[in-house]
Amino acid sequence: MERKLIFDIHDKPKFGQMLIFALQQLLAILAATILVPKIIGLPTQVPAALFGAGVGTLIYQLFTRFKSPVFLGSSFAFLSSLGVAVAYGYCGIILGSVVAGLVYVVIAAVIHFVGTDWVNKLLPPVIIGPTVALIGLSLAGNAMGDIVKANASAMYGSYNLVGLLCGLVAFFTIVICSTQKRFKMARLIPFILGITAGYAVAAIFTVIGKVTGADYLMIINFQPVVDNFVNADGTFRGLAAFIDYPHVAILEGIKELTSGNFSAEILQANPNAKLLDAGGIAEVVIAFLPVALVVFAEHIADHKNLSYIIGRDLIQEPGLKRTLLGDGVGSIAGTVFGICPNTTYGESVGCVAITRNASIVTITTTAIMCMVLSFVSPIMVILQTIPSCVMGGVCLTLYGFIAVSGLKMFKNLDLDNNKNLFVVASILISGIGGLAIRIPYAIAENGAITNTIQITSIATALIIGIATNAILTKVENSKLGEEKEQ
């Protein structure tokens, strides 16, 4: 490993430091974790998403014997699958997560009996390297889209120059804090300092905009804070303004089964929602099963990347079997006691890489912090007011580190060899180009396709890379055989 860790896996920072480091991990994973419930039409379930992420991470740590320093959060890979599941309420969401988690459990059982040699043959460095790089590169568009957005000045469209300034303040603060050598603590908490600096600048512009009536300068939307304390009729919300429990999927699912009715949030997300029946079960299984099979490869890519960063082979110890079990069971629990399937987070890996803090205690504390804070309403809404542009500046560093880590993993490959060149090219170009596989599974009487299963661009690129490598290896071996016969 090229960079020495400041805190290794089993190191324990001082209690005060540990809380700060945990908060930093939380901020690193926050945007993506709370975005998934919003995308599937359940924005009120943000606290449940955080609580479920904490539960899933703790279970993952138990299965991996507290040897893998990564946080589990809401998975984007299952967005299209969740869109299908929401049509059957919370019971549909829970069923989908169980299907996805069981795929990991089955693969872990296979690895237990036959080992991991087949995994290394299926996913050599020529495939894993560009795939890891692609995880960072494919997210670049999201980060750069966010860095020019303001949460308040919607009337000026999706581009805000002041928002860009706030995002760059966050970015350069993180970069300077991470690279300077005078203050060790600043190197360990660059994201907290970066977000604080970006938020402060955004708040100043927002106040100026409010005073002068210049909507363009109003970067932060403080309305959620107001709504947290005051009802629509102007009355105080009482205790719920300070403490509220996350409405996790299992509780909402029980309400559906006992009452036969759906919550307002589910009906708002899908007005045609219906109770889960035999046809619905088949539809949800079909939506989740193939995606889970492909995401397995992304799981390996994440752990290969993390292994490179911390200088320990996690595929060997604690072992791929345990990481898969932790991810699978953690994902199920994260949905049942949260709202959506979880996965190991690239943002968390990037945070470990930049801060060089791989302390498992930090990750565990982050999980507990997520669970506790999900009950504290004011903190939940304040975290949600962090403007998109500031988080875009943060993600500029995180996604960049992921991409560079992947590039380093195949830097020693011979790219003058056409086989390696085509494998790497097929993964990078199809992935960056956004190629996704959409499998139709419901067709109307007029022949129109009404429902599809979408395999993400990263997973699609991985499939193409594996196929390209297998075909060219076969061709190469056949050619070598012919030369030997001659």
C-alpha positions in Angstrom: 0.0 0.0 0.0 1.3 3.4 -1.0 -0.3 5.5 1.8 0.1 4.7 5.5 -3.0 4.7 7.5 -3.3 7.2 10.4 -5.8 4.8 12.2 -5.7 1.2 11.2 -8.6 -1.2 11.4 -8.3 -2.1 15.1 -7.1 1.3 16.3 -9.4 3.2 18.7 -9.4 7.0 18.5 -10.2 9.0 21.7 -13.9 9.2 22.4 -14.2 12.9 21.4 -12.3 12.3 18.2 -14.3 9.1 17.5 -17.6 11.1 17.6 -16.2 13.7 15.2 -14.9 11.0 12.8 -18.3 9.2 12.9 -20.1 12.4 12.1 -17.8 12.9 9.1 -18.6 9.4 7.8 -22.3 10.1 8.3 -22.0 13.3 6.3 -20.1 11.5 3.5 -22.9 8.9 3.1 -25.7 11.2 3.9 -26.7 12.6 0.4 -27.0 9.2 -1.3 -28.6 7.5 1.7 -31.5 10.0 2.0 -31.8 10.4 -1.8 -33.1 6.9 -2.5 -36.4 7.2 -0.5 -36.9 10.6 -2.2 -36.5 9.1 -5.7 -39.0 6.3 -5.1 -41.5 8.8 -3.9 -41.2 8.3 -0.1 -39.5 11.5 1.1 -40.9 11.2 4.6 -39.0 8.0 5.1 -35.5 9.7 5.3 -35.2 8.9 9.0 -36.1 5.3 8.3 -33.4 5.1 5.6 -30.8 6.3 8.1 -32.0 4.0 10.8 -31.9 1.0 8.4 -28.5 2.0 7.2 -27.2 1.9 10.7 -28.8 -1.5 11.4 -27.5 -3.0 8.2 -24.0 -1.7 8.9 -23.9 -3.2 12.4 -25.0 -6.6 11.0 -22.4 -6.4 8.3 -19.7 -5.7 10.9 -20.8 -8.7 13.0 -20.6 -11.0 10.0 -17.2 -9.7 8.9 -15.9 -9.9 12.5 -15.3 -6.2 12.6 -12.5 -6.4 10.0 -14.0 -4.5 7.0 -14.2 -0.7 7.5 -17.1 0.3 5.3 -20.6 1.7 5.8 -23.8 0.2 4.2 -26.3 2.7 2.8 -29.4 2.9 0.5 -28.6 1.1 -2.8 -29.1 2.9 -6.1 -28.8 -0.4 -8.0 -32.3 -1.4 -7.0 -34.1 1.9 -7.9 -36.0 0.5 -10.8 -36.8 -2.7 -8.8 -38.1 -0.5 -5.9 -40.3 1.3 -8.4 -42.0 -2.1 -9.0 -42.1 -3.0 -5.3 -43.8 0.3 -4.3 -46.8 -0.7 -6.3 -47.4 -3.4 -3.6 -46.7 -1.1 -0.6 -44.2 -1.8 2.1 -44.8 -5.6 1.9 -43.6 -5.5 -1.7 -40.5 -3.5 -0.7 -39.7 -6.0 2.1 -40.2 -9.0 -0.2 -37.8 -7.5 -2.8 -35.1 -7.0 -0.2 -35.4 -10.5 1.1 -35.0 -11.8 -2.5 -31.9 -9.7 -3.1 -30.4 -10.6 0.3 -31.0 -14.3 -0.3 -29.1 -14.2 -3.6 -26.0 -13.1 -1.6 -26.6 -15.8 1.0 -26.8 -18.5 -1.7 -23.6 -17.3 -3.4 -21.9 -17.2 0.0 -22.9 -20.8 0.5 -21.5 -21.7 -2.9 -18.2 -20.0 -2.0 -18.1 -21.9 1.3 -18.2 -25.3 -0.5 -16.1 -24.5 -3.7 -13.9 -21.6 -2.6 -13.1 -18.3 -4.4 -10.8 -19.4 -7.2 -13.7 -19.1 -9.7 -14.3 -15.5 -8.6 -10.7 -14.5 -9.3 -10.9 -16.1 -12.7 -14.2 -14.5 -13.4 -13.1 -11.0 -12.2 -9.3 -10.6 -12.8 -7.6 -7.1 -12.3 -8.3 -6.2 -16.0 -12.0 -6.3 -15.1 -12.1 -5.2 -11.5 -9.8 -2.2 -12.0 -11.8 -0.4 -14.7 -15.0 -1.3 -12.9 -13.9 0.4 -9.7 -12.8 3.4 -11.8 -16.2 3.4 -13.5 -18.0 3.5 -10.2 -16.4 6.9 -9.6 -16.6 8.1 -13.2 -20.2 7.2 -13.6 -21.2 9.2 -10.6 -19.3 12.3 -11.9 -22.4 13.6 -13.7 -24.4 13.5 -10.5 -21.8 15.3 -8.6 -21.3 18.0 -11.2 -25.0 18.4 -11.6 -25.4 18.9 -7.9 -22.5 21.4 -7.5 -24.3 24.0 -9.6 -27.7 23.6 -7.9 -29.2 25.7 -5.1 -31.9 24.3 -2.8 -33.9 27.6 -2.7 -33.6 29.5 -6.0 -35.6 27.1 -8.2 -37.0 29.9 -10.4 -33.6 30.3 -12.1 -33.4 26.7 -13.3 -30.8 24.1 -12.5 -27.7 26.2 -12.8 -26.7 28.7 -10.1 -23.3 30.3 -10.2 -23.4 31.2 -6.5 -24.1 27.6 -5.8 -21.0 26.6 -7.8 -19.0 29.0 -5.6 -20.3 27.4 -2.4 -19.5 23.9 -3.8 -16.0 25.0 -4.8 -15.4 26.4 -1.3 -16.3 23.0 0.2 -14.1 21.3 -2.4 -11.0 23.4 -1.9 -11.4 23.3 1.9 -11.4 19.5 1.8 -8.4 19.5 -0.6 -6.3 21.9 1.5 -7.2 20.2 4.8 -6.3 16.8 3.4 -2.9 17.7 2.0 -1.6 20.2 4.6 0.8 18.7 7.1 0.7 21.2 10.0 -2.7 20.2 11.6 -3.2 16.4 11.9 -6.8 16.8 13.1 -7.7 18.8 10.0 -6.4 15.9 7.8 -8.7 13.6 9.7 -11.9 15.7 9.4 -11.6 17.4 6.0 -15.3 16.7 5.1 -16.7 18.2 8.2 -14.6 21.3 7.7 -15.4 21.4 4.0 -19.2 21.1 4.5 -19.0 23.7 7.3 -17.2 26.2 5.1 -19.5 25.6 2.1 -22.6 25.8 4.3 -21.4 29.0 6.0 -20.9 30.7 2.6 -24.2 29.5 1.4 -25.9 30.8 4.6 -24.4 34.2 4.1 -25.6 34.5 0.5 -29.0 33.2 1.6 -29.4 35.9 4.3 -28.3 38.6 1.8 -30.8 37.2 -0.7 -33.6 37.2 1.9 -32.8 40.8 2.9 -32.5 42.2 -0.6 -35.2 40.0 -2.2 -32.7 38.5 -4.6 -33.9 34.9 -5.0 -30.8 33.9 -7.0 -28.7 34.3 -3.8 -31.0 32.1 -1.7 -28.9 28.9 -1.7 -30.3 27.2 1.3 -34.0 26.3 1.8 -34.8 26.6 5.5 -38.5 25.8 5.1 -38.1 22.2 6.3 -36.8 23.5 9.6 -39.9 25.7 9.9 -42.2 22.8 8.9 -40.6 20.6 11.6 -41.8 22.9 14.4 -45.0 24.3 13.0 -48.1 22.6 11.5 -49.8 23.8 8.3 -52.3 25.7 10.4 -49.6 27.6 12.3 -49.8 25.6 15.6 -46.7 24.1 17.3 -46.1 20.4 16.6 -45.3 19.7 20.2 -43.0 16.8 21.2 -42.9 15.5 17.6 -40.9 18.6 16.7 -38.0 17.2 18.8 -38.5 13.4 18.9 -40.2 11.2 16.4 -39.7 7.5 15.6 -38.7 6.4 12.1 -41.6 4.7 10.3 -39.7 1.6 9.3 -41.0 -0.8 6.7 -41.9 -3.6 9.0 -44.2 -1.4 11.1 -45.8 0.1 8.0 -46.2 -3.3 6.4 -48.0 -4.7 9.5 -50.4 -1.7 9.3 -51.1 -2.6 5.6 -51.8 -6.2 6.4 -54.0 -5.5 9.4 -56.0 -2.6 7.9 -55.9 -3.5 4.2 -55.1 0.1 3.4 -52.0 1.9 2.3 -50.4 4.9 3.9 -50.7 8.4 2.2 -47.0 8.2 1.3 -47.4 4.9 -0.7 -50.5 6.2 -2.4 -48.7 9.4 -3.3 -45.8 7.4 -4.8 -48.2 5.0 -6.6 -51.9 5.9 -6.6 -52.7 2.4 -8.1 -51.0 0.5 -5.3 -52.5 -2.8 -4.4 -52.0 -5.5 -1.8 -49.4 -8.2 -2.6 -50.9 -11.3 -4.3 -49.4 -14.2 -6.2 -48.9 -12.2 -9.4 -47.4 -9.4 -7.4 -44.9 -11.8 -5.7 -43.8 -13.1 -9.0 -43.4 -9.5 -10.4 -41.3 -8.4 -7.4 -39.1 -11.5 -7.5 -38.5 -11.0 -11.3 -37.7 -7.3 -10.6 -35.1 -8.0 -7.9 -33.5 -11.3 -8.7 -31.4 -10.5 -11.8 -30.3 -7.2 -10.4 -29.0 -8.9 -7.2 -27.0 -11.4 -9.3 -25.2 -8.6 -11.1 -24.7 -6.4 -8.0 -22.7 -9.3 -6.6 -19.9 -8.3 -8.9 -20.1 -4.7 -7.8 -19.7 -6.0 -4.2 -16.5 -7.7 -5.2 -15.2 -4.5 -6.9 -15.9 -2.4 -3.8 -14.1 -4.8 -1.5 -11.1 -5.2 -3.9 -10.9 -1.4 -3.9 -11.1 -1.1 -0.1 -8.5 -3.9 0.2 -6.1 -1.9 -1.9 -6.7 1.2 0.2 -6.2 -0.4 3.6 -3.5 -2.8 2.5 -5.4 -6.0 3.6 -7.1 -8.5 1.3 -10.7 -8.6 2.5 -11.5 -11.3 0.0 -9.2 -13.6 2.0 -9.8 -12.2 5.5 -12.5 -12.0 6.8 -13.3 -13.7 3.4 -15.7 -13.1 0.6 -18.2 -15.5 2.2 -18.5 -13.3 5.2 -18.7 -10.0 3.4 -21.5 -11.4 1.2 -23.4 -12.7 4.2 -22.9 -9.4 5.9 -24.1 -7.5 2.9 -27.0 -9.8 2.2 -28.4 -10.1 5.7 -27.5 -6.5 6.5 -29.5 -5.4 3.4 -32.6 -7.4 4.5 -32.4 -6.0 8.0 -31.7 -2.5 6.7 -35.0 -2.7 4.7 -37.1 -4.4 7.4 -35.9 -1.9 10.0 -35.5 0.9 7.4 -37.0 1.4 4.0 -34.7 0.1 1.2 -31.9 -2.5 0.4 -28.4 -1.5 1.5 -25.0 -1.9 -0.1 -21.4 -1.1 0.7 -20.9 2.6 -0.1 -18.2 4.0 -2.4 -18.5 7.3 -0.5 -17.5 5.5 2.7 -14.6 3.9 0.9 -13.5 7.3 -0.5 -13.7 8.8 3.0 -11.4 6.1 4.4 -9.0 6.7 1.5 -8.8 10.5 1.9 -8.7 10.6 5.7 -6.6 7.4 6.1 -8.8 6.5 9.0 -9.8 2.8 8.7 -10.9 2.4 12.3 -13.7 -0.1 12.6 -14.8 1.7 15.8 -15.4 4.8 13.7 -17.7 2.9 11.3 -19.6 1.2 14.2 -20.0 4.5 15.9 -21.4 6.0 12.7 -24.0 3.2 12.5 -25.1 3.8 16.0 -25.1 7.6 15.4 -27.4 7.1 12.4 -29.8 5.1 14.4 -29.9 7.6 17.3 -30.2 10.7 15.2 -33.0 9.2 13.1 -35.2 9.9 16.2 -34.1 13.5 16.6 -36.3 15.5 14.3 -34.4 18.9 14.3 -31.1 17.3 13.4 -32.8 15.3 10.6 -34.2 18.4 9.0 -31.0 20.4 9.5 -29.0 17.7 7.7 -31.5 17.9 4.9 -30.9 21.6 4.5 -27.3 21.1 3.4 -27.5 22.4 -0.1 -26.9 20.2 -3.2 -24.0 22.4 -4.3 -22.1 21.9 -1.1 -22.6 18.1 -1.3 -21.5 18.3 -4.9 -18.2 19.8 -3.8 -17.8 16.9 -1.3 -18.6 14.3 -3.9 -16.1 15.8 -6.3 -13.4 14.6 -4.0 -15.0 11.3 -3.0 -15.9 10.1 -6.5 -12.5 11.3 -7.8 -10.7 9.1 -5.2 -12.8 6.1 -6.2 -12.0 6.6 -9.9 -8.3 7.0 -9.3 -8.2 4.0 -7.0 -9.6 1.9 -9.8 -7.1 3.3 -12.3 -4.3 2.4 -10.0 -5.5 -1.2 -9.8 -4.8 -1.9 -13.5 -1.9 0.5 -14.0 0.6 -2.4 -14.3 -1.4 -4.2 -17.0 0.0 -4.3 -20.5 -2.4 -2.2 -22.5 -0.4 -2.7 -25.6 -1.9 -6.2 -25.5 -5.1 -5.9 -27.5 -7.0 -8.3 -25.3 -6.5 -6.1 -22.2 -7.1 -3.0 -24.2 -10.5 -4.2 -25.5 -11.6 -5.4 -22.1 -10.8 -2.1 -20.4 -12.2 -0.1 -23.2 -15.5 -2.1 -23.3 -16.1 -1.5 -19.6 -15.2 2.2 -19.5 -16.9 3.3 -22.7 -20.2 1.3 -22.1 -20.3 2.4 -18.5 -19.5 6.1 -19.0 -21.8 6.1 -22.0 -24.6 5.0 -19.7 -25.5 1.8 -21.5 -28.1 -0.1 -19.5 -29.9 -3.4 -20.1 -33.7 -3.1 -19.9 -35.5 -6.5 -19.9 -39.2 -6.3 -20.7 -41.4 -8.5 -18.5 -44.9 -7.1 -19.0 -46.5 -6.5 -22.4 -49.9 -5.0 -23.0 -52.5 -6.5 -25.4 -51.4 -4.0 -28.1 -47.8 -5.2 -27.9 -46.5 -2.2 -26.0 -44.0 -2.9 -23.2 -45.4 -1.7 -19.9 -42.7 -2.8 -17.4 -39.0 -3.5 -17.6 -36.2 -4.6 -15.3 -33.3 -2.2 -15.6 -29.7 -3.4 -15.0 -27.6 -0.4 -14.1 -24.9 1.0 -16.5 -22.1 -0.2 -14.1 -23.6 -3.7 -13.9 -24.1 -3.7 -17.7 -20.5 -2.6 -18.3 -19.3 -5.3 -16.0 -21.3 -8.0 -17.9 -19.8 -6.8 -21.2 -16.3 -6.7 -19.7 -16.6 -10.3 -18.4 -18.0 -11.5 -21.8 -15.3 -9.7 -23.7 -12.5 -11.1 -21.5 -14.0 -14.7 -21.7 -14.3 -14.5 -25.5 -10.8 -13.1 -26.1 -9.3 -15.6 -23.6 -10.9 -18.4 -25.6 -9.6 -16.9 -28.8 -6.1 -16.5 -27.3 -6.0 -20.0 -26.0 -7.2 -21.4 -29.3 -4.6 -19.4 -31.2 -1.9 -20.7 -28.8 -3.1 -24.2 -29.4 -2.8 -23.8 -33.1 0.7 -22.4 -32.8 1.8 -25.4 -30.7 0.3 -27.9 -33.3 2.4 -26.1 -36.0 
